Amino acid sequence: MKIRHLGLENVTVFDKIEIAFDEGINIFIGENGTGKTHILKILYAACQAADPKTSFSAKIVRTMLPDEFKISRLITRKPGNHNSEIKVSAGK
């Protein structure tokens, strides 16, 4: 399975980001605290959740280890914001 696209909205340090992956190797470069590891953990959780016995939300919590193990801790905190979105597209 190849991951083609990742879209995040109001997740951890990301207000909104869309990443289209190229064939071959993709490299993340950035300063500390910019979300490189969060992207990798989200992609790992998505790959693990491809197994129907594992829910994506449960895998995200086990991978990211938010405070109190609550998935709501991964939502970007803003006044009036209580939603987040993660979209992962994959194919052959």
N, C-alpha and C positions, 0 to 999 in steps of 0.2 A: 504494500500500500504506500502510495506517495501522497504526502500532504501538499495540496495545491494552494490553499488560501487559509488565512487566519484573520478573523475580525473580532475585535474586542471593543466593548463600550462600557465605561464605568467599572472597570475591573482593575483592582489594585492601583498601580501608578498611572494607568492609561485612561484618559478621558475618552478617546476614540482613536483606534488605529486599524488600518487594513494592511495586511502583508500578503503579497502574491509571491509564492516561492518559485524559483527557477529550477530547471532540471539540474541535477548534479548537487554540488555543495553550496550551501547558503551560510553566510557568516554574520553573526551579530557582533557589532562593535559599539561600545558606549561607555560612559563613565559609570562608576558605582551608583547603584540606586536608580538606574534608569529603566529597569524591567527586563533585562536580558534573561535572567534566570526564571522569572515569572513566565515568559514566553515558552521557554523549554519545558517547564513543569506542566503548563497547560497542554502543550502538544503531547507530552508523555501521557498525561491523564486521558487525553482524547484517544490515543492509540490503545491504551489499556481498556477503555470503555467500549471499544469496538466489539469486545466479547459481550454478548447479551446478558451474561450473568452479573456484570458489573455496571452500576449506574455511573454516569458521568459525574454527577454531583458528589457521590460518595468517593469516587476516585480523586476528584479535585481536592476534597477535604483531606484525604489521606496523603496526598502529594504536597499540598501547599502548607498544611498544618497551621491554619488560622487560629487566633486566640479562641479559647474555649471550644475549639473544633466546630465553629459555626460558619457555614458558608456565607452568611450575611457579612462577615468580617472582611470578605474579599471585594465587597462593593465599594467603589470610590465614594467617600462621604462628602455630600454637598447638600445644602438646604433644599428640601423638596425632592431629593433623588433617593429612590428606594429600589431601583432596578438596575440590572446589568445584563449584558448579553455577550455570549461567546459563540462564535460560529467557526467551525473547522470544516473545510472541504477537502476530500481526499479522492483519489482514483488510482487507476493503474498506471 
